[in-house]
């Protein structure tokens, strides 16, 4: 179970804890990833995704999951998100 956002690709980063004496120990910066269900208006159903809090705000800013996925680059999306994007494109082409 990877700590990676399925919409933006945001994942774990590594860095150092630096003490007052300037000793360095390795640490991990974890993204704020939540399990959410996002509704697609075009398809009329919801999808469960692991999404970072920043990506959730971006989805709302872009006017919903459909608009966000259509604007997003495929290399940032997870396999499941790419499948949803493909379904949305097909549904819009038919309509």
N, C-alpha and C positions, 0 to 999 in steps of 0.2 A: 504494500500500500504506500505508494510514493506521495510525498508532500509536494505536489505540483498542481498548479491551477490548470484546469482543462481548457480554459478560454484564452489565457494570456501566456501560458507557459512559465509563469513565475514559479521558482523553486527555491530550494535551500541554498543559502550562500555560506561561505566559510570566512572566518576572520580570526582576529586575536583579541583576547582579554588583555589589557595592558594595565599593570599595577602601578602604584605610585613610584615604586622602585624600578619601573620600566621592564619588569619581567613579562614575557609574553607567553600565554597559553592559548591553544587553539580552542575555538568555539564555533557554534553554528547559529546562523540567523534563520529562524523558521518563518515562512510566510503564514499569514493568517488565512488558512484554507478551511472552508466550511462545506459541509454537505448540504446542498440546496436543491429544490425542485423549481425549475424555471419553465414558465408556460410559453408555448409557441402559439401565437394567434393564427398564423397561416395553417398549421396542422391541427390546431384545436386540442392539443394534448401537452402534458408536461414531461420534462426530462430531468432525471436526477444527475447532477454534476457536482464535482468537487471544484469550488470556485473561491478565489481569494476575495477578500472584502473590497479591494480596489477594483477588481473586475466586476463585482456586483454593482458598484456605483457606476462603472462605465456602461454596463448593460442598461441601467435605468436612464443614464444620460443620453444614450443613443436611441431610446424609444422602444426598448424591449429586446428579447433574445433574437428575434428574426433579423432586425436591422443590424444588431451587433455582429451576428455571424456572417451576414452578407458583406459587411465591410472588413471583416478580419481576414488576415492572411492565413493560408492553410498550414504553413510551417509552424505557426504558434499554437494551433488547435490540436487537441487530442484526437484520437481515432473516432471516438464516439461523437465528438463535436463536429468533426468533418462529415460524418454520416448524417447528422441532423441537418447540417448546412445543405448537403446534397438533396435531402428530402424537401427542404424548404424551396430550393431552386426549382425542383420538379413540379411542386404544387403551384408555384407562381407561374410557371410556363404554361401549365394546363389551364389555369384560370384566366 
